[in-house]
């Protein structure tokens, strides 16, 4: 799937979920960030820019993603909750699986999350 097709699909899902941003540009950047993560399968901003079309230089696109991530007006917990609730509501009546999803960081920390398993992916809940 190309990045523009995925962008349109995700934008429709986000708009349908009632998630609102204080600025339309934040919504656009959010959706392009999701496209970048999904297609590049990594969290490096420098890789996400490869998936965002446009004449703007890669460094400018990377700065835009960085500004979005550091924007104090964006309430990421609220956005995530809205999207997760919308997904869970659409799965009503379906059998769901929960898992303990753990990650080890630097051999010093272990993070354990409760995650919903959907299509082989873990959706963190707590």
C-alpha atoms as an extended CHARMM CRD file, in Angstrom:
* protein
*
       126  EXT
         1         1  UNK       CA              0.0000000000        0.0000000000        0.0000000000  PROA      1               0.0000000000
         2         2  UNK       CA              1.3870000000        3.4100000000       -0.8650000000  PROA      2               0.0000000000
         3         3  UNK       CA              1.6320000000        6.1810000000        1.7070000000  PROA      3               0.0000000000
         4         4  UNK       CA             -1.0730000000        8.4180000000        0.2260000000  PROA      4               0.0000000000
         5         5  UNK       CA             -3.6540000000        5.6230000000        0.1810000000  PROA      5               0.0000000000
         6         6  UNK       CA             -2.8140000000        4.7250000000        3.7820000000  PROA      6               0.0000000000
         7         7  UNK       CA             -2.9600000000        8.4190000000        4.7390000000  PROA      7               0.0000000000
         8         8  UNK       CA             -6.4830000000        8.7500000000        3.3160000000  PROA      8               0.0000000000
         9         9  UNK       CA             -7.6360000000        5.5760000000        5.0810000000  PROA      9               0.0000000000
        10        10  UNK       CA             -6.2360000000        6.6360000000        8.4580000000  PROA      10              0.0000000000
        11        11  UNK       CA             -7.5350000000       10.2000000000        8.0840000000  PROA      11              0.0000000000
        12        12  UNK       CA            -11.0480000000        8.8400000000        7.4990000000  PROA      12              0.0000000000
        13        13  UNK       CA            -10.7620000000        6.6460000000       10.5970000000  PROA      13              0.0000000000
        14        14  UNK       CA             -9.4830000000        9.5040000000       12.7630000000  PROA      14              0.0000000000
        15        15  UNK       CA            -12.1820000000       11.8930000000       11.5490000000  PROA      15              0.0000000000
        16        16  UNK       CA            -14.8120000000        9.2120000000       12.2010000000  PROA      16              0.0000000000
        17        17  UNK       CA            -13.5010000000        8.7440000000       15.7510000000  PROA      17              0.0000000000
        18        18  UNK       CA            -14.4000000000       12.2970000000       16.7940000000  PROA      18              0.0000000000
        19        19  UNK       CA            -10.7790000000       13.1520000000       17.6600000000  PROA      19              0.0000000000
        20        20  UNK       CA            -10.2910000000       16.8890000000       17.2950000000  PROA      20              0.0000000000
        21        21  UNK       CA             -7.1330000000       18.9610000000       17.3390000000  PROA      21              0.0000000000
        22        22  UNK       CA             -6.7580000000       22.6410000000       18.1300000000  PROA      22              0.0000000000
        23        23  UNK       CA             -5.3110000000       23.1440000000       14.6480000000  PROA      23              0.0000000000
        24        24  UNK       CA             -5.9400000000       21.2850000000       11.3850000000  PROA      24              0.0000000000
        25        25  UNK       CA             -2.1760000000       21.1220000000       10.7310000000  PROA      25              0.0000000000
        26        26  UNK       CA             -1.7570000000       19.0600000000       13.9030000000  PROA      26              0.0000000000
        27        27  UNK       CA             -4.2910000000       16.5410000000       12.6190000000  PROA      27              0.0000000000
        28        28  UNK       CA             -2.4700000000       16.2530000000        9.2840000000  PROA      28              0.0000000000
        29        29  UNK       CA              0.9160000000       15.8060000000       10.9830000000  PROA      29              0.0000000000
        30        30  UNK       CA             -0.5710000000       13.2200000000       13.3720000000  PROA      30              0.0000000000
        31        31  UNK       CA             -1.9080000000       11.1230000000       10.5030000000  PROA      31              0.0000000000
        32        32  UNK       CA              1.3800000000       11.3620000000        8.5660000000  PROA      32              0.0000000000
        33        33  UNK       CA              3.2230000000       10.2460000000       11.7140000000  PROA      33              0.0000000000
        34        34  UNK       CA              0.9850000000        7.1750000000       11.9200000000  PROA      34              0.0000000000
        35        35  UNK       CA              1.6730000000        6.4540000000        8.2450000000  PROA      35              0.0000000000
        36        36  UNK       CA              5.4020000000        6.7730000000        8.9010000000  PROA      36              0.0000000000
        37        37  UNK       CA              5.3360000000        4.4090000000       11.8710000000  PROA      37              0.0000000000
        38        38  UNK       CA              3.2570000000        1.8110000000       10.0740000000  PROA      38              0.0000000000
        39        39  UNK       CA              5.1860000000        1.7790000000        6.8290000000  PROA      39              0.0000000000
        40        40  UNK       CA              8.6890000000        2.2160000000        8.2330000000  PROA      40              0.0000000000
        41        41  UNK       CA              8.0510000000       -0.0240000000       11.2600000000  PROA      41              0.0000000000
        42        42  UNK       CA             10.2240000000        2.1790000000       13.4460000000  PROA      42              0.0000000000
        43        43  UNK       CA             10.0150000000        5.2840000000       15.6050000000  PROA      43              0.0000000000
        44        44  UNK       CA             12.7930000000        7.2660000000       13.9300000000  PROA      44              0.0000000000
        45        45  UNK       CA             11.4900000000       10.5930000000       12.6500000000  PROA      45              0.0000000000
        46        46  UNK       CA             14.1700000000       10.6330000000        9.9730000000  PROA      46              0.0000000000
        47        47  UNK       CA             12.6060000000        7.5140000000        8.4490000000  PROA      47              0.0000000000
        48        48  UNK       CA              9.0200000000        8.7940000000        8.6240000000  PROA      48              0.0000000000
        49        49  UNK       CA              9.8310000000       11.6550000000        6.2560000000  PROA      49              0.0000000000
        50        50  UNK       CA             10.4290000000        9.1280000000        3.4680000000  PROA      50              0.0000000000
        51        51  UNK       CA              6.7100000000        8.3480000000        3.4760000000  PROA      51              0.0000000000
        52        52  UNK       CA              5.4100000000       11.9190000000        3.3970000000  PROA      52              0.0000000000
        53        53  UNK       CA              5.1970000000       13.2760000000       -0.1510000000  PROA      53              0.0000000000
        54        54  UNK       CA              5.8690000000       16.8860000000       -0.9640000000  PROA      54              0.0000000000
        55        55  UNK       CA              8.4950000000       19.2850000000       -2.2150000000  PROA      55              0.0000000000
        56        56  UNK       CA              9.6300000000       20.3050000000        1.2720000000  PROA      56              0.0000000000
        57        57  UNK       CA             13.0860000000       19.1410000000        2.3220000000  PROA      57              0.0000000000
        58        58  UNK       CA             13.3450000000       16.0760000000        4.5530000000  PROA      58              0.0000000000
        59        59  UNK       CA             14.8350000000       18.1150000000        7.4190000000  PROA      59              0.0000000000
        60        60  UNK       CA             11.7780000000       20.3880000000        7.4420000000  PROA      60              0.0000000000
        61        61  UNK       CA              9.4290000000       17.4090000000        7.5810000000  PROA      61              0.0000000000
        62        62  UNK       CA             11.4490000000       15.9200000000       10.4320000000  PROA      62              0.0000000000
        63        63  UNK       CA             11.3010000000       19.2140000000       12.3850000000  PROA      63              0.0000000000
        64        64  UNK       CA              7.5320000000       19.2810000000       11.8800000000  PROA      64              0.0000000000
        65        65  UNK       CA              7.1880000000       15.8060000000       13.4010000000  PROA      65              0.0000000000
        66        66  UNK       CA              9.4510000000       16.8190000000       16.2950000000  PROA      66              0.0000000000
        67        67  UNK       CA              7.4170000000       19.9840000000       16.9600000000  PROA      67              0.0000000000
        68        68  UNK       CA              4.2150000000       17.9340000000       16.9490000000  PROA      68              0.0000000000
        69        69  UNK       CA              5.6390000000       15.4780000000       19.4840000000  PROA      69              0.0000000000
        70        70  UNK       CA              6.6680000000       18.3540000000       21.7700000000  PROA      70              0.0000000000
        71        71  UNK       CA              3.4970000000       20.4240000000       21.3720000000  PROA      71              0.0000000000
        72        72  UNK       CA              2.0430000000       21.0500000000       24.8410000000  PROA      72              0.0000000000
        73        73  UNK       CA             -1.4340000000       21.7050000000       23.4130000000  PROA      73              0.0000000000
        74        74  UNK       CA             -1.7100000000       18.1200000000       22.1950000000  PROA      74              0.0000000000
        75        75  UNK       CA             -3.1440000000       15.7740000000       24.8100000000  PROA      75              0.0000000000
        76        76  UNK       CA             -1.8440000000       12.4180000000       23.6370000000  PROA      76              0.0000000000
        77        77  UNK       CA             -3.5720000000       10.4220000000       26.3910000000  PROA      77              0.0000000000
        78        78  UNK       CA             -6.9450000000       11.8730000000       25.3940000000  PROA      78              0.0000000000
        79        79  UNK       CA             -6.3160000000       11.1590000000       21.6870000000  PROA      79              0.0000000000
        80        80  UNK       CA             -5.2800000000        7.5870000000       22.4140000000  PROA      80              0.0000000000
        81        81  UNK       CA             -8.2880000000        7.0240000000       24.6810000000  PROA      81              0.0000000000
        82        82  UNK       CA            -10.6900000000        8.3280000000       22.0170000000  PROA      82              0.0000000000
        83        83  UNK       CA             -9.2000000000        6.0990000000       19.3250000000  PROA      83              0.0000000000
        84        84  UNK       CA             -9.0600000000        3.0330000000       21.5840000000  PROA      84              0.0000000000
        85        85  UNK       CA            -12.6780000000        3.5150000000       22.7010000000  PROA      85              0.0000000000
        86        86  UNK       CA            -13.8060000000        3.7800000000       19.0910000000  PROA      86              0.0000000000
        87        87  UNK       CA            -11.9480000000        0.5700000000       18.2120000000  PROA      87              0.0000000000
        88        88  UNK       CA            -13.3010000000       -1.2870000000       21.2420000000  PROA      88              0.0000000000
        89        89  UNK       CA            -16.8730000000       -0.1740000000       20.4890000000  PROA      89              0.0000000000
        90        90  UNK       CA            -16.5990000000       -1.5780000000       16.9720000000  PROA      90              0.0000000000
        91        91  UNK       CA            -15.4500000000       -4.9400000000       18.3950000000  PROA      91              0.0000000000
        92        92  UNK       CA            -18.4880000000       -5.2630000000       20.6900000000  PROA      92              0.0000000000
        93        93  UNK       CA            -19.6520000000       -8.8600000000       20.8280000000  PROA      93              0.0000000000
        94        94  UNK       CA            -16.3610000000      -10.1940000000       19.4860000000  PROA      94              0.0000000000
        95        95  UNK       CA            -14.0560000000      -12.4620000000       21.4460000000  PROA      95              0.0000000000
        96        96  UNK       CA            -11.0200000000      -10.4930000000       22.5490000000  PROA      96              0.0000000000
        97        97  UNK       CA             -7.7360000000      -11.5940000000       24.0280000000  PROA      97              0.0000000000
        98        98  UNK       CA             -5.7130000000       -9.7640000000       26.6410000000  PROA      98              0.0000000000
        99        99  UNK       CA             -2.0210000000      -10.2600000000       27.2030000000  PROA      99              0.0000000000
       100       100  UNK       CA              0.7200000000       -9.0270000000       29.4380000000  PROA      100             0.0000000000
       101       101  UNK       CA              3.1240000000       -7.3070000000       27.0800000000  PROA      101             0.0000000000
       102       102  UNK       CA              6.5700000000       -6.6960000000       28.5400000000  PROA      102             0.0000000000
       103       103  UNK       CA              9.5600000000       -4.7560000000       27.2930000000  PROA      103             0.0000000000
       104       104  UNK       CA             13.0240000000       -4.5630000000       28.7720000000  PROA      104             0.0000000000
       105       105  UNK       CA             14.9550000000       -1.3040000000       28.5070000000  PROA      105             0.0000000000
       106       106  UNK       CA             18.7160000000       -1.2000000000       28.8210000000  PROA      106             0.0000000000
       107       107  UNK       CA             18.6870000000       -4.3010000000       31.0330000000  PROA      107             0.0000000000
       108       108  UNK       CA             17.5800000000       -2.0320000000       33.8690000000  PROA      108             0.0000000000
       109       109  UNK       CA             13.8510000000       -1.4650000000       33.4940000000  PROA      109             0.0000000000
       110       110  UNK       CA             10.9410000000       -3.7110000000       32.6330000000  PROA      110             0.0000000000
       111       111  UNK       CA              7.6550000000       -2.2550000000       31.4770000000  PROA      111             0.0000000000
       112       112  UNK       CA              4.6110000000       -4.5050000000       31.7030000000  PROA      112             0.0000000000
       113       113  UNK       CA              1.4420000000       -3.4650000000       29.9020000000  PROA      113             0.0000000000
       114       114  UNK       CA             -1.9860000000       -4.9900000000       29.6010000000  PROA      114             0.0000000000
       115       115  UNK       CA             -2.6730000000       -5.1790000000       25.8910000000  PROA      115             0.0000000000
       116       116  UNK       CA             -5.5630000000       -6.2350000000       23.7190000000  PROA      116             0.0000000000
       117       117  UNK       CA             -4.4630000000       -8.6160000000       20.9770000000  PROA      117             0.0000000000
       118       118  UNK       CA             -5.9650000000       -7.8170000000       17.5840000000  PROA      118             0.0000000000
       119       119  UNK       CA             -4.7840000000       -9.2940000000       14.2790000000  PROA      119             0.0000000000
       120       120  UNK       CA             -1.4980000000      -10.3220000000       15.8120000000  PROA      120             0.0000000000
       121       121  UNK       CA             -0.7680000000       -6.8590000000       17.2400000000  PROA      121             0.0000000000
       122       122  UNK       CA             -0.8660000000       -5.6280000000       20.8070000000  PROA      122             0.0000000000
       123       123  UNK       CA             -2.9790000000       -2.5530000000       21.5540000000  PROA      123             0.0000000000
       124       124  UNK       CA             -1.8050000000       -1.2500000000       24.9500000000  PROA      124             0.0000000000
       125       125  UNK       CA             -4.6480000000       -0.5760000000       27.3600000000  PROA      125             0.0000000000
       126       126  UNK       CA             -2.8350000000       -0.0080000000       30.6380000000  PROA      126             0.0000000000
